């Protein structure tokens, strides 16, 4: 596979690795970007492996909370200009409220929004505004108390990141602090039991390869692996992370002090996991003005 300059640039930006190291990593992994990140980590060359999906699409995330239930919905648009449009924001608000009565994304598309389905409401907005839009994702959570938080709010109840937190107990102030923590720290799961086993196994293999590079005896490598996996578990889980409000405590410890239990969370960020094609604007203009044959 041909390794392009664009691929090398992308890997360098996501890991902080040098140009030649990034190129070698891509060559060794046949252009597989995620495998190249792991290769760099194994060699100790990745300064910051940013493996979460990049925010590449525009739009908004809307949240709504009812009795013991909260929902968060992502609606994408082509440009950020539309995300700032009052009509688009009203659509996001209405669809988020409708999601309180839906169980999944397909159910949401058929939910009532002003006497029509959400899907039709979006299609009509596309015709009026002249830009493609889509109801991409929804998340929902239930609990004794559900608290919502929106980061980079464009309007009330909507923004670039939406978080829901379910609690036992009614300390909404603490719940909001936890929601803000989740927006910033982006934990992979609530606790160790909720972590994806495949993700844990992959990290263990990467850390084993890193430790093996040290050339130390197997017994020492095992100790190194144990410590590194313990750190990974703490950094990846909400309960194990240092609480942003008081870094001397983990979130689990802070919840215990507040007398509540965090039972679940949902976090959605606009465009997460979508690759956006980077267009050369000058080339596009030149193409538009080129003589037609």
RALINCOR-V69206 format. One record per residue. N is the residue number from 1. RES is the residue in one letter. OMEGA is omega in radians with two decimals (none if undefined). D_LAST is the distance of its C-alpha to the last C-alpha in Angstrom with 1 decimal. Layout:
# RALINCOR-V69206
n=(N/N)
res=(RES/RES)
omega=(OMEGA/OMEGA)
d_last=(D_LAST/D_LAST)
This chain:
# RALINCOR-V69206
n=(1/2/3/4/5/6/7/8/9/10/11/12/13/14/15/16/17/18/19/20/21/22/23/24/25/26/27/28/29/30/31/32/33/34/35/36/37/38/39/40/41/42/43/44/45/46/47/48/49/50/51/52/53/54/55/56/57/58/59/60/61/62/63/64/65/66/67/68/69/70/71/72/73/74/75/76/77/78/79/80/81/82/83/84/85/86/87/88/89/90/91/92/93/94/95/96/97/98/99/100/101/102/103/104/105/106/107/108/109/110/111/112/113/114/115/116/117/118/119/120/121/122/123/124/125/126/127/128/129/130/131/132/133/134/135/136/137/138/139/140/141/142/143/144/145/146/147/148/149/150/151/152/153/154/155/156/157/158/159/160/161/162/163/164/165/166/167/168/169/170/171/172/173/174/175/176/177/178/179/180/181/182/183/184/185/186/187/188/189/190/191/192/193/194/195/196/197/198/199/200/201/202/203/204/205/206/207/208/209/210/211/212/213/214/215/216/217/218/219/220/221/222/223/224/225/226/227/228/229/230/231/232/233/234/235/236/237/238/239/240/241/242/243/244/245/246/247/248/249/250/251/252/253/254/255/256/257/258/259/260/261/262/263/264/265/266/267/268/269/270/271/272/273/274/275/276/277/278/279/280/281/282/283/284/285/286/287/288/289/290/291/292/293)
res=(X/X/X/X/X/X/X/X/X/X/X/X/X/X/X/X/X/X/X/X/X/X/X/X/X/X/X/X/X/X/X/X/X/X/X/X/X/X/X/X/X/X/X/X/X/X/X/X/X/X/X/X/X/X/X/X/X/X/X/X/X/X/X/X/X/X/X/X/X/X/X/X/X/X/X/X/X/X/X/X/X/X/X/X/X/X/X/X/X/X/X/X/X/X/X/X/X/X/X/X/X/X/X/X/X/X/X/X/X/X/X/X/X/X/X/X/X/X/X/X/X/X/X/X/X/X/X/X/X/X/X/X/X/X/X/X/X/X/X/X/X/X/X/X/X/X/X/X/X/X/X/X/X/X/X/X/X/X/X/X/X/X/X/X/X/X/X/X/X/X/X/X/X/X/X/X/X/X/X/X/X/X/X/X/X/X/X/X/X/X/X/X/X/X/X/X/X/X/X/X/X/X/X/X/X/X/X/X/X/X/X/X/X/X/X/X/X/X/X/X/X/X/X/X/X/X/X/X/X/X/X/X/X/X/X/X/X/X/X/X/X/X/X/X/X/X/X/X/X/X/X/X/X/X/X/X/X/X/X/X/X/X/X/X/X/X/X/X/X/X/X/X/X/X/X/X/X/X/X/X/X/X/X/X/X/X/X/X/X/X/X/X/X)
omega=(3.13/3.11/-3.07/3.11/3.12/3.12/3.13/3.14/-3.14/-3.13/3.11/-3.10/-3.09/-3.07/-3.08/-3.14/3.10/-3.07/-3.10/3.10/3.13/3.13/3.14/3.13/3.13/3.11/-3.12/-3.07/3.08/3.04/3.12/-3.02/-3.11/3.11/3.12/3.08/3.12/3.12/3.13/3.11/3.14/-3.12/3.14/-3.05/3.13/-3.13/-3.13/-3.11/-3.12/-3.00/3.12/-3.13/3.14/3.07/-3.01/3.12/-3.14/-3.14/-3.11/2.97/3.11/3.12/3.05/-3.12/3.07/-3.14/3.09/-3.13/3.07/3.11/3.04/-3.03/3.06/3.03/-3.09/3.01/-3.11/-3.07/3.11/3.10/3.13/3.12/3.12/-3.11/-3.09/-3.14/3.10/3.13/3.08/3.10/3.13/-3.14/-3.11/-3.13/3.12/3.11/3.12/-3.11/3.11/3.14/-3.11/3.14/-3.12/-3.05/3.12/3.08/3.12/-3.12/3.13/-3.12/-3.09/3.04/3.14/3.09/3.07/3.13/3.11/-3.13/3.12/3.12/3.11/-3.14/3.11/3.09/3.10/-3.12/-3.12/-3.03/3.08/3.11/-3.12/3.10/3.11/2.98/-2.97/-3.03/2.93/3.04/-3.14/3.13/3.12/3.13/3.11/3.05/3.08/-3.12/3.11/3.08/3.10/3.11/-3.06/-3.06/3.04/3.11/-3.11/3.08/3.13/-3.13/-3.08/3.09/3.10/-3.11/3.00/3.09/3.08/-3.10/2.84/-2.98/-3.04/3.12/-3.08/3.11/3.09/3.12/3.12/3.08/3.12/3.13/3.09/3.07/-3.11/3.11/-3.09/-2.98/3.10/3.12/-3.12/-3.09/3.14/-3.12/-3.07/-3.12/-3.09/3.14/3.09/-3.13/3.13/3.11/3.13/-3.13/3.14/3.13/3.11/3.14/3.12/-3.12/3.07/3.14/3.11/-3.13/-3.13/3.14/-3.11/-3.14/-3.12/3.12/-3.09/-3.12/3.13/3.12/3.14/3.10/3.12/-3.13/3.14/3.14/-3.12/3.11/3.08/3.10/3.12/3.13/-3.12/-3.09/-3.05/-3.06/3.14/-3.08/-3.09/-3.08/3.02/-3.05/-3.07/-3.14/3.11/-3.06/3.08/-3.14/2.93/3.09/3.12/3.13/3.13/3.11/3.12/3.11/3.14/3.13/3.11/3.06/3.06/-3.04/3.11/3.08/3.03/3.09/3.05/3.06/-3.10/3.03/-3.10/3.06/3.13/3.04/3.11/3.14/3.12/-3.09/3.05/-3.03/-3.14/3.13/3.14/3.12/3.13/-3.14/-3.12/-3.08/-3.14/3.12/3.13/-3.12/none)
d_last=(34.5/32.5/34.0/31.5/32.3/31.5/34.0/36.6/36.1/36.5/39.7/41.1/40.7/42.3/45.2/45.8/45.8/44.9/41.6/43.0/45.1/42.2/40.2/43.2/43.8/40.3/40.7/44.1/42.9/39.6/37.5/39.6/39.7/42.9/44.6/43.7/45.4/48.5/48.4/48.4/51.2/53.2/53.0/53.9/50.6/49.2/50.5/49.4/47.7/45.8/45.3/45.0/41.6/39.7/38.9/35.2/34.5/35.5/37.9/41.7/44.8/47.4/51.1/53.8/57.5/60.0/63.4/63.5/59.7/56.6/52.9/49.8/46.3/42.9/40.0/36.7/33.9/30.6/31.7/35.1/34.6/35.1/38.1/39.7/39.0/42.4/41.1/39.9/43.2/45.1/43.2/44.2/47.8/48.1/46.6/48.9/51.9/50.9/50.8/54.5/55.0/52.5/53.2/49.8/46.1/45.8/48.8/47.5/44.3/46.7/49.1/49.7/47.9/48.9/49.5/46.3/45.4/44.0/40.9/40.3/41.1/38.4/35.8/36.8/36.5/33.0/32.1/33.9/32.8/29.2/29.5/30.2/33.9/36.2/39.9/39.9/43.6/47.1/50.4/53.9/57.4/60.9/64.2/67.3/65.3/61.6/60.1/56.5/54.8/51.3/50.0/47.7/48.3/45.8/48.3/51.5/51.3/47.7/46.0/44.3/47.2/49.6/52.9/55.7/59.2/61.9/65.5/69.0/70.9/69.7/69.0/65.7/65.8/66.0/63.3/61.0/61.8/61.0/57.7/56.7/57.7/55.5/52.5/53.1/54.3/52.2/54.8/53.7/56.7/59.9/62.2/62.5/63.2/59.8/57.7/55.4/57.3/54.2/53.3/56.9/56.9/53.7/55.1/58.4/56.7/54.8/58.0/59.9/57.4/57.7/61.5/61.6/59.8/62.9/65.0/67.9/70.2/69.3/71.9/70.4/66.8/68.0/69.5/66.3/64.2/66.6/66.3/62.6/62.2/64.7/62.6/59.4/61.1/62.3/59.0/57.0/59.3/60.0/63.8/63.8/61.7/63.4/63.4/61.3/64.0/66.7/65.5/69.2/68.9/66.6/65.2/67.7/70.5/69.3/69.1/72.7/73.9/72.3/74.0/70.8/68.8/65.0/64.2/60.4/57.2/53.5/50.8/47.1/44.6/41.2/38.4/40.9/39.5/35.9/33.3/30.7/27.3/27.1/23.7/22.6/22.2/20.7/18.1/17.3/17.1/14.8/12.4/12.8/12.1/9.2/6.4/3.8/0.0)
